Amino acid sequence: MPRRKMLTDRQREALLDLPTDETAMLRHYTLADDDLEIIRARRRPHNRFGFALQLCALRYPGRLLAPGEVISAALSRFLAAQLGLKPDDLVEYATRDETRREHLATLREIYGYKMFTGRGSRDLKAWLENEAETARSNEDLARRFVEQCRATQTILPGITVIERLCADALVAAERRLDTRVADRLDDETQSRLDALLTETVDSSVTRFVWLRQFEVGQNSADMNRLLDRLEFLQGMPVERSILAGVPPHRIARLRRQGERYFAGDLRDISGDRRLAILAVCALEWHSAIADAVVETHDRIVGRTWREAKRACDARADDAKAALKDTLQGFSNYGSALLEAHEDQASLIDAVQNAGGWLSLRGLVATAAQLTDTLAADPLAHVVHGYHRFRRYAPRMLRALDIQAAQVAEPLLEAASIVAGTETTGDRPLTFLRRTSKWHRHLNKDDGHRLWEVAVLCHLRDAFRAGDIWLAHSRRYGDLKDTLVPAEVARVTPRMAMPYEPEIWLADRKSRLADGLQRLARAARAGAIPGGSIEDGVLKIDRLTADVPEEADALVLDLYKRLPEIRITDLLLEVDDEIGFTEAFTHLRTGVPCKDRVGMLNVLLAEGLNLGLSKMAGATHTHDYFQLSRLSRWHVESEAMARALAMVIEGQSALPMAQFWGGGTSASSDGQFFPTTRQGEAINLINAKYGHEPGLKAYTHVSDQFGPFATQTIPATVNEAPYILDGLLMTDAGQKIREQYADTGGFTDHVFAVTALLGFQFIPRIRDLPSKRLYLFDPASCPKELKGLIGGKVREPVISSNWSDILRSTATMVAGAMSPSQLLRKFAAYPRQHELAVALREIGRVERTLFIIDWLLDVDMQRRAQIGLNKGEAHHALKNALRIGRQGEIRDRTTEGQHFRMAGLNLLAAIIIYWNTKHLGQAVNGRRRDGLYCTPDLLAHISPLGWAHILLTGEYRWPKR
């Protein structure tokens, strides 16, 4: 029986093929003087050519030339030029095997190359077994092995041998890690873990499946369901130390496998591996459920505040009629008194005639009541949420392992009173700031309910800010433990900031002084493009469009030249060229999915929002269970990201894409998608998009139209923290130099971090005239700009926190914590975080520099406008693609919603690739017809059309 391939043909070629592009040949096949001297010792031209070719193949990729192997014309020309020969001189070399063997022996003797045999092969096998533990994929390990052979000058064995060695090493490494974890579990713990697969909950599902069915909730019932699971896992005697020495990606893989297996399938797996999966899942779910508990509490607090605000607003609305009557009554009394005063009549009689003293007394009482009503804030109503909190709060506080910084210790003491772990009659207020509005309400409150609500609300804020944290938490862990050490920060290559604050401060002071002078001169001369500063007030005109009239006709002509195509044929064509389906490897074996049509059906079901059951009915190749199995074992977030990266890289290399940009600028924006109200995933309502619940897909689009990153975020959150996720956590994002965003993506913290990481952040700020400038010395500001100054930059705060600023930016680069998560912490409670304040001050400086450049540089404004228009044009394509379920995302879980958004983005990227390729062919067709088009016109073409693509109907695949 043939051994199963662990690499695809494309991956094999990437490892072992001789290079053909000029850059790779220059790097690997440029011969040195001593090489040429040895080569010229061969007498005949074809021997010199063949000897040089064998030397190059041994150096890269490190293998022997195969009998009858065809050498590309580009490589032949490259070597012939260095040797002073003709490419045809190589032909005679292939006729004598003895000559090739003699040359190989000479090369081994001169250069020290050795065959993969004996002690050398044993050493490499031992190295490979150790390396297999840290390898992230089959291809990764094979690549490492090839590189190690080159480093040790060992001639590569055949590809089947390499695959067998890597496969054996991966299997052995997996078994070692499984045994390492299982051996650290005592007999009782092993029995408790195995019982998860047989014990049932409510006579319906096994305990194991019950544990993994959790999502962030929105009410006290959801919270108690989460606490049931958390308390059960706390009773499991599994220590985190059992994972010592296990690479993080191996832990993540074991967890993902546990989330895919059914309990019956897991019972059939060998003991060590089953126990390893169960132990990892128990530990990982414990942390994840604790995070979900905190997030659910956050949402319940938010819901309480929204209800309190609505109650406050409702009372104000109800008071409007009484307010009108009260004002009218006072107006009548006032008019009567004034008239009596002017006539020198009796004021007492005037009051009596206007309605009497009793009526006046009633008006005064009503006015006092209305004053209290209109002056009330939501704090007066949050106590109504007490019963909701009381259903879960004591239990939650006892279950969570909360730790606190010194500033939050009073809050933790107050929380222990709410939890009932401390019995005291006192209700301390030391956790409140002196200026807190809570004091006024708590002083009037005779009971304990409002005090407990205050504690729980402040607990939410403290978690957000990082003043309190959970041990071993990904989202709510200790910020100090998460930040990389200062030594690591100093050697982080991405950093665009000096190690000493004085250097940065001196540079920004110089740039601010120069920018202010340029802006003042332009204001005096009335030379601000599209704007003016008059009497300290900034006025901005609307930027006009700059699209040539011929562009529309060119677009129509090019799209008419595109062939009509079914979406199934389009997917197959792009996969033939890029092989993006190879990114979807089996979660257990790491082998790429072999059922290509089945995988394309799954991706199409996600991208078109059909779902697997509808897709099974619309295609003739697979039923629901086949598609479900493929989705469960091959589709995950990392695979989606790898496939997207392959498509984006392929599209950016197409000649047509070069007319749109160099892949160095990008825009980001959120797109709203309506969702169902029911489900485990909470779907929030953003009034901006109507009264239906929904979520947003926040997408980064390059200047070449490639949507290289997308995230699923709640519809109500601020988009700004997510900008850096797409830039730092993808290869395409790290190539970006200019990042455009709309008003929703702008905060001072984002300005700070993008500048510190070397990105030019260019947001389109809707209310730019209302934004103030911040200077180190406001007194030195030119008089024309005095009205624009908002304050002074707090230089000492920046200097004193510079080391932590370095650490926080390096942490984002390292990926130890996502930038959005870190920025949300900084924005949550800045009064208690000097680091957050320091970043805000840096952001004010960078924002001031940006505003100056924006006002004086109309090209910057136009680049931002073009970039944002490209991002917004993506929305139309994605709206056209999500044809299923009336465009509503009906997945009940957060993971399902994420896959639906990622699948839609991947499908859009595939269509953009196909359009880019065929638009380039259409341009060539125009040129052959004598209809030349300039690069300036081609820059206005978009690959986002879809009218020529058949998206609906039956999805039939050609037989191959």
HUBELUR-V161923 format. One line per field, one symbol per residue. burial: 1 if it has 9 or more other C-alpha atoms within 8 Angstrom, else 0. A space follows every 10 residues. Layout:
BEGIN
burial = ???
END
This chain:
BEGIN
burial = 0000011100 1100110001 0001100110 0000010010 0100111111 1111111111 1111000000 0000111111 1000101011 0010000001 0011001100 0010010001 1101100111 1110100101 1110110011 0011111000 0110111011 0111101110 1100100011 0111011101 1000111111 1000111111 0111011011 1010010100 0110000001 1011111100 0010010000 0111111111 1111111111 1111111111 1001101110 1100110010 0010010011 0110011001 1000101001 1101110001 0010011001 0010010111 1110110110 0111111110 0101000111 1101111110 0000000000 1000000100 1100000001 1111111111 1111111111 1011011100 0111010110 0100100000 1001000110 1100111011 0110000110 1110011110 0000000000 1001100110 0100111111 1001100111 1111111001 1110000111 1111111111 1101110110 0101011101 1011100011 1111111111 1101011111 1011111111 1111110011 1111110000 0111111111 1111111111 1111100011 1111111111 0111011111 1110110111 1111111111 1111000010 0111110100 1101110110 1111001110 1101111111 1110011111 1111111111 0011111111 1111111111 0111111100 1101101101 1111101110 1111101110 1111011111 1111111111 1111111111 0110011000 0000001101 1011100111 0000100000
END
